[in-house]
Amino acid sequence: MCSSSLLSNHLEKSLQLLMDRVDDMSQDIVKYNTYSRNLSKQQQQKHQYVQRRQQENAQRQTRGETPLPEEDVSKMFKPPQPPPRMDTLLIAGQINNYCQNVKEFTSQNLGKLFMAEALQGHNS
C-alpha cells in the first residue's frame, strides 16, 4: 500500500472518530437540555403550588379559619436527576485531541503538497 493511501486512511479514520464523538456530544447536549427544561417546569409548578397555598391560607384567615398546616414542598417536588457531566467533559477532550490530530496531519501534508507543486512549477 502506498504512503498516500495510508495517509488518507489515517485522515479518514480520524475524521470518522471525530464525527462519532461530535454525535455523542450532541446527544449529551440534548439530554442536558431536556433535564434543564424539566427542572425549570418543576420549579414553576412548585412556585405555583406555594402561591396557591398562600392565597388559600389568606382566604381562610379572612374567614376566621385556621391556616392549612405547613408542608415540606421539597419532598413533594423532588428535582429530576441531572445527567452525568463527566462523560461530556471527556468527550470534549477527545474532540479536542481529534481536532489537533487532523490539524497537524493536514498542515504537514498541505505543506508537502505546496512544496511539490512549487518544485513542479519550477521544473516546467
N, C-alpha and C positions, 0 to 999 in steps of 0.2 A: 504494500500500500504506500502511495507517495505521501510526502510530508504535508502537502497542501490538503490532501484528503483527511489526514489525521487532525490537522488544524481546524478544518471546517467541522469535523465531527466533535472536536472539543468545544468549539463555539456553539454548535447546535445543542450539545448536551447541557452546557452552562445556561443557555437561554431557556431551555425546557425546564431545568431546575428552578430558574428564576421565575418563570411563569407559574409553576406549581406553587411556589412559596407566596407569590402575589395573590393567587387564588385563595390560599389558606388565610392570608391576612384579610382579604375581602370578607371571607366567611366569619372571621373573628370580629370584624367591624360590625357586620350585620347582627351578630349575637349581642354585642355590647350596646348597639343602638336599640335593639329590642328590650334589653334589660333597662336601659335609661327611660324608654317610653313607659314601660310597666311601672317602674319606680315612681315616675312623675304622676302617672294616673293614680297610683295608690295614695300618694301624698295628697293629691287633690281630693280623693274620696275621704281620706282621714280628716282633712281640713273641713270639708262639707259636713261630715258627721259631727265634729266638735261644735261647729257653728249651729247646727240644728239643735243639738243638745243644749247649748247655751240659750237659744231662743225659747226652747220648751221650758227650761228652768225659769227664765224671766217671766213667761206667761203664768207658770204655776205660782210664782211669788205674788204676782198681781192679783191672782185669785185667792191668795192666802193659803195655798197648798205648800207642802214641804217639797223642796227641790229633789230631783232624782239623785240617787247616790252616785258618787264619783266612780268612774270606770277606768281601768287601765287600758287606754287605747293602744298602747304598744303591743299588747297581747292580741288585740282584735285585728290590728293591721301589721302583720309581720312583713318586713321588707323582703322582696324577692332576693334570691341568692345571686350575687354578682358573678359573672363569668370569670374564670381564672385569667389573669393578665400576664402571668409569666410566659405562657406559650406565645402570646403576641409579641412580647419583648424578644424572645428567642428567634421568632420568625423574622422580626425586623432586622436582627443581627445577621441572620442568614441571607436575607435580601441584600443587605449592605455588602456582605462578602461576595455574593454572586455578581453584583454590580461592579465591584472593584476588579474581580477576575475578568469580566467581559471588557471593562475599560482598559486594563493592562494588555489583554490579548489583542484587542482591536488597535490600540495605539501602536504597539510593537509591529503588527503586521501592516498597518497603513503606512508606517514609516518605511518599511521594506518595499512596499508597493510603489510609493512615490520615488524612492531611490532607484528602483528598477526602471520605472518609466523615464526618469531623468537620464539614466545611462543609455537606454534605448534611443531616446531622442537625440542624445549627444552623438551616438554612433551612426545615426542615419545620414 
